[in-house]
Amino acid sequence: MQAGRNCPLDYRLPADSFAGEPLFDCQTLYVVGGLYGNCQALHALEKRLAAEPGARAVFNGDAHWFDLDPDVFADIEARLAAHTLLRGNVETELGRPGNDDAGCGCAYPDSVDDQTVARSNQIHARLTGTAAQLPGMAAQLADRPATALVSVAGRRIAITHGDEESLAGWQCARTALATAARQQALQAWMAANRLSVLATSHTCAAAALCKPGFAVINNGAAGMPNFNNGRYGLVTRIATQAHPSALYRAELDGLVIEAVPLNYNHAQFIGEFDRQWPADSPAALSYRERVMRGGEDAPQAALLGGFALAQTLCAMGAID
């Protein structure tokens, strides 16, 4: 199978990944997937965390992607060190240089065209060169766990990069989550593991589903625009109290589960992006239009049941 489409056997998650005791309990949790090397988005998140003393953050993979400059890569790593860090496919494959069988490790489905897959493999190859310039970085990334079980106000929260079965699984994509069979399987799995929420990312497209007894939320991308109404990233927030800037939310068993915008400095980000990935580079060809124009869908497209919009959508660019 083509590199970038195949899913390595060690991406499979053990059946007992979420069966133990939570790493910690908190009242406010942020889950940050797909930062993609966006320093400005990280700064926006740091401001949000500073405004909520006691809030915890879990970065659930793909913190790197556009940070080709070793100094930028190292700066992001240093700033992440205070938080709980998981590995996504990007960190996993950067953590084993010289093994090109999986390429970028994205495990792209057939719906993604071959050119996109090839460009992702090229980005990964260049980023591997960046990590190689930072002594000990590959081992540092490889040492991160693939999953975390935490608690918010006593409710068990499962966190991974892809889905409950695979580090790069696509079963928390919108198309999968929209089916009745998938929802029934998730309900049974979460009940068996005494879980309230499953928080993921990986697919680069936000999705949110809340049913009686469980919720699944995929934040899409923290470091890139997700929707067609503004240039902002998106993070998951799970807490006991609602956030005034949430884009959409659901309530479940005393928890408020939300998607919160990250309004990063776009001018600074695109300047850094163009410096590191000039025109005709694989990242520019795959991502620059999205970075500039936003995603293709309205926020409503992410809402698969149980979640409701919490913001008037006419002025999303003004969200703090």
N, C-alpha and C positions, 0 to 999 in steps of 0.2 A: 504494500500500500504506500502511496506517496507520502513522503515526509511532510508533516504538518497536518495530515489527515489521520494517520494511524495513532492509536492510543496505547502507549506502553503498558505492559502488564502490571508494573509497579505503581501505576496510577490508580489501580483499584483500591478502594478504601476498605479496611477490615470491618467486618460486620459489627464489631463491638466498639467502633470509633466514638460513639456518643453514649456509651453505657456507664461510664464512670461518674465520678464526682466533678462538679464544675471547678474550673480553675479559680474563679473568684465570683463574688456577688457584688452587684452595684445597683444604683438607682437609674443611671443613664448610661447607655452603651451606644457607641458609634461603630458601625462596620463599614470599612473603607476598602472596596475592591476596585481594581483598575485605576490606580493613581497614574500609571503610565509615564512616570518620570516628569510629571508636571509640578515644578517647584512652586508655582504660583497657587495651584490648587492646594498643595500642602500648607502653604501659608494661610489660605482661607480657612482650612480645617483647624489649624492651630489657633486661630482667632476664635472659632466657634468653641473649641475645647476650653480656652481660657475664660470664656464667658459662662461656663458651666463647671464650677469647681466640683471635683469628685467624679466627673464623667470619665469613662474609660473608652479606649479605642482599640479595636482589633483590625489590623490590615490583613485582609484575606487573599492576598496574592496579586501578582502583576503590578507591583509598585513601580517597576521599571519597564521602560519601552522606548520612550523618546529621548532619554537621558544618555545620549551617545558620548558626550564629553565626560571623561573620567572624573573631573572635579565636580560636575553636577551630580553624577551617580554617587560619589562618595558623600557629598553634602546631604543628599536625600537619605542615605543609609544612616548617617550620624543623627539626623533628626527623627528617624523612625525608631531609634534604639530605646526610647522611653516607653514604647507601646508593645502590645502583644502582636507578634508577627507570624503569619502563616506563609507558606509558599504556594504560589500558583504554578501554572505550567512554565511561565517565564523564569521564575527563580529555580524551578526544578531542573530545567534544561541548561540554564547558565551554571548550575551547580555540578554538571558533569560534562565539562568541555571535552571535545574530541569524539563524543558520541553523537553523530548526526542523524541517527535513524529516525528520531521523532521530529527533527527540525525544530520548529518553534514550540511544539507540544500542544498546539491548539486543538487538535483532534477535530478539525473542521468537518461539518457534515457536507453532503453532496450539494446542498443548496448554495454553498459558497464556491465561487468560480476558481478555476485553477490559477489564474493570474494573481488573485488576492492571496491564495495560499503560498505561491512562490515568493511574493514580495514579503510576506510575514517570515518566511524562512530566511530571506536575505537580511531583514532587520535583525532577526535573532543572531545570525552569523556575525554581523557587525557589533552587536551588543556583547557577544561573547569575547570579542577582542577588547572591548572596554573593560569588562570584568577581569580579563587577564592582566591588565595593567595595574590592578589593585591587589596587592599581596594578601592572600587569605580570603579574598572575596568569594570565590567559588564555593569553598568549604562553608563559609558563613551562611550563604544562601541555601546550600544543600541541607544544612543542619536544622532548618526550620520545619516544624510539623506541618502536616497537610490539613489538620482539623483542630477545632477547639470547641469545648463545651464550657459555656459560662452561664451565669445566672443573673437575671435582672429581677429584683424584688422577689426572689425565690422561684422564679419561673425559668425552666431550663431552655437555653438557647443554643442550637447547633449552628456552627459556622464552618464553612468550607469554601473552596473556590468554585467548583463546578456544580456537582450535585451530591446526593447522599451516597452514591455508589462509586463515583470516579472523580478524581481531582480535576479532570478536564471534561467532565460529563456535560451534556447539553439538555438534560431532562428538567432543568429549571429555566429553559427558554420559554418565551411566550407560547409558541405553538404547542409545546409539550404540556405546559401547565394548563392550557385551555381545555384539554380533553378530560372527559369524565373518568376514564380509566386511570389516568395519571393521578387525578385528584383523590380517587378512592385508594390507590396504592400508597400515596403520601399520607393520607389520614391514618391508615393502618400502621404504617411504619412509624409515624410520629407518636401514635398512641402506645405502641410497643416499647418505645424508647423514652416515654414520659416527657416528650418535648412539646414546647409551646410554639416555637418559631424556628424555622430554618432560614438562615441568611447566606446568600451566595452572590456571585457576580459572573465572571467568565464570558458570558455571551455578548457583552458590549451593548446589550439592549435591556433596559429596565423592565421588570415585570413584578407584579404584586398580586397575591391571592390570599384571601382570608375566608376560612370556612369555620363552622362550629368546632372548636377544640384545637385549631392549628392555623398557622399562617406561614407563608413562604414569601420572601422578599429578595429580589435580585436588583442591586443598585445600578446595574449597567456599567457606568464608568464614572469614577470620581474625577478623572483628569481630562475628560473630553465632554463636549456637549452631547446630550442624549435626545433632546427633543427639538422641534422646529420653532420654538418660541423664545430662544435666547441661547447665549453662549455661556453655559454654566455646567459644572459637574454635579454629580448626585451621590449622596451617601445615605446609608440606612441609619436611622436612629430608633432605638427601642428604649422606652423610659416609662415612668409612672405618670409623668405630666407631659402635655403636648407642647411642641415648640411653635412659636408664633410664625416662623418662616417656613414651616413644612409645606411641601407641594401637594402631597396627598398622604392620607393616613387611614388606619383602621384601629379599632379597639378590640382587645381580646383578654379576658380574664384579668382585668386590672392593668394591662399593659397598653401603651400607645405605640404603634408601629408605624414609622413614618419614613418618607423620602424627603431629605432636606437638601436644598440646593447649595452648591459651593460656587459663589460668584467670584471667581478668581480674576486677576488682572489680565484681560485678554491681550492687550497690546504687548505686555511684557512676555507673555507666553508665546505668542506667534513670532515675536522677535527671536526668542530662544529656539523655537522650533525651526525657523528658517536658517538660523546659524548652524544648527547641528544637522539638519536634513534639508539641503537646498533642493531647488526644482529638479525634477526627474529622479530624485532618490526614491527608494522604495517606500519610505514613510510618507514622503510628500505625495506620491501617487495614490497611496491607499487612504490617507487620513486628512490631508490638508483641507480639502473641500468641507469635510465634516467639521473640522476645527473652526473654519471660517464661517460657515453657514448654519451650523447646527445639524441635528438629526433630521430624518425624514418624517417622523411621526409626531403627532400631538401627545401630550402627557396622558390623555385618556386611553391611548392605545396600550399603555402598560397595565391598566386596571382590569384584572380578570375576574373580579368578584370580591365583595366585602370591603374594598378600599374606596374612598371618595376623595375628590379634589378638595384641598383646603385653602387654595389660593385663587384669587381672581387672576386670570391668565393674560390680561391685557398689558401688563407692565412687568413681566417676569425679569427683565433686565435690571430692574431697580431693587430686586430682593437683596437684602444686606448679607 
